[in-house]
Amino acid sequence: MGRRWVTASLAAGVLVAAALLARILLVREVAAPWIMPDELEYSELAKSFAAGGHFLFRGQPTSLFTLYSVLISPAWRAGSMHTTYELAKTINVVLMTAAAVPFYLWARRLVPGWLSVLGTGLFLALPSFDYTGTLMTENASFPLVMLAFFAIAVLLERPTLVRQVLALAAIALASAVRFQSLVLFLVLVAAIVLKLALDVFGGAVGRSRTAVWQAARRYWLVVSLMLAGAILYGLLKLAEGQSLTSGLRAYASTARVHYSIRDVLRWSVYHAGELALAVGVIPACALVVLLALFRRDWRATPAERAYLAVTLAALPLILVEVGAFASRYSLRIEERNSFYLEPLLLLALVIWLARGLPRPPALASTAVAVVAGLLITIPFGTLLNVSAETDTFGFVPFIRLAEVLNGGVPEVRTVIGIGMICAGVLFAAVPRSVAIWAVPAAVGTFLILSSGSVFGKETYIANATRHAGRLAGDPSWIDHAAGRNARVEFLYTTDIDADQHIAWQAEFWNRSLRRVFGVTSQDPSVPDVTAPLDPATGRIEPQLPPSSPDFRPRYVVAAKTVDVAGTHLADSGALALFRVHSPLRLKTLTSGLTADGWTGPSASYTRFAGAPRGAHLVVKISRPTLAGPPPANVTVSVGRLGAASGSPTIARTWARRTWVLRNGTSHLFRLPLRGGPFRLQIAASPPFVPSAYGYSDTRTLGVQASFTLEPR
């Protein structure tokens, strides 16, 4: 037995080492952070912790806290952001692959050696491992939740004092990475109750009250410590004068809102169905069979009873937690918060295989019907969309399939149905001599293909995001132009609203970029410094305390369409870097104009610096040769700059011109100026969407426009 244990452990070690090396090589293909702004927030916390041991975001304290940022912070000691990014992803791979260790050790207590190695191989093929290419807390949370599950199971087998302390420590560590893991404390309590019930039902504990009480008393330490911790926490919050939910920090609001029981249950069922689908259906069928067989006086070992208790406790509690969040906040399946349950289903599969594939006809049919029923409840028509690409890796292969099938999502629904039938037949009807190898082969193939599909989508989106704003070449160009120790501020204007990744990518790749000033718009997801624009003078007034040593910015980055008063130092893609002097102000401001020169239904050009009397503004409008869109009725107006409701406007019109612009033509307007600041406004109607006429562009466009100031 000892030799077999060593052989199995060596085989599992080889699998883990191979997976580790393969993932380290694969994540190099992920070109940039793409789950934004989440990855930006965690990276900024890591940068702050590496620099001074604090958790700051854009130089300000934040309610967001996670141990994950501490774990990846050593990467920010590297000399370049390219090296930092690669090191952070490597740390991710090490962290997440480490989850295979508690999984294997747990499987080894439940099944023979070769099956524990098989289970570990399936575990390492889960699509969730593609999160290693992202700077997300899942990378540290997964191994710690897996460790907590294992620690609870080991505790339930024999509740020594040491095991009780270790289980609580594992849960505490998991909660320090993601506050959602606090549900594991409830899982622990529920698992203890279920284990006692299973022991009584299986004959391991007598049915008398005395026998049950004696068995329950063995858990006195873990219960005492949890009660003491809850009391101390309550007293601390009482002394601070804060609510009990304040300890959840950034997630405190989720505990204060009202949840509809009906909606929570509905979304919990959706998540249960997606969970079964994500692991290839058969492991979920195996779990149903195991639960039913145990009720038929099936002799379970202490390790199996502990596994069943953990699984029966974790599945409903975590699914309800995730379902509640989805029902109130995201209205989508949040696999990011529930994939921790997938290993429990894989353990059910290997236990079922180890038990000789038990499948009484009626029971096997019922198991298949239960899982099929869960899949039928999922509204694929509304959930298989782009919003699932970051949160529901189990759906990504089917989203990609819908993109290539003529029938789209309805046809994918048919494919899922056919796959469910095939899985049901393989699980319930194929001879055991064939199923013993065909079942794990089918599940493994499904997981590998799913992981490959997810990784392909991940690398595609990351590469596109990396080049947001037509950025090409060195993404750390701001650091190289101003110096990585300089302080550069980002001017957030309406030009960035079309693609916030322009700002987020610049901020991630350049350590000198410290804060974001919301000028004519603000980052919609992450707080920034409000810096209102004086619509009459173009001055920008960041709302910072005058005593701040960095009150007066020296360098700013802005969209190229924003003409900052200062010295132009460098530019890349859609952005430009300026050295500025106090007061910070703009010379010109263009809005409603894309980087390639297109307007929408309207656009404007404001010049705060003014123009000499007698000068002219030349406006060129044009359209390429397009088949289909109607001509545009274009009106241009220019006049003295004014302000209304805090925004620039035309106070007095000097000139107004109109023109009907046909496709494939251009026209010049030469508008007189009268000296001083002025504003130009363009209106083009009707606007059009090129994709409606067979082109790939999905924007709403007007005309192409450019402006030239002619001196007197």
JONOR-V656026 format. One record per helix or strand of 2 or more residues. SS is the DSSP state (A for helix, B for strand). FROM is the first residue (numbers start at 1). TO is the last residue. Records with the same first field share a line. If there is no record, write none. Layout:
SS->FROM-TO + FROM-TO
//
This chain:
A->2-29 + 38-52 + 67-77 + 81-97 + 99-110 + 113-124 + 127-133 + 138-157 + 161-177 + 179-202 + 209-217 + 220-240 + 244-255 + 261-278 + 282-295 + 302-330 + 335-337 + 339-354 + 361-377 + 380-383 + 388-391 + 393-404 + 408-428 + 432-466 + 468-470 + 477-482 + 494-497 + 501-509 + 690-693
B->56-57 + 60-61 + 488-492 + 513-518 + 529-533 + 539-542 + 555-559 + 562-564 + 567-572 + 575-579 + 585-593 + 598-611 + 616-622 + 632-644 + 647-661 + 666-672 + 676-685 + 688-689 + 700-701 + 704-710
//
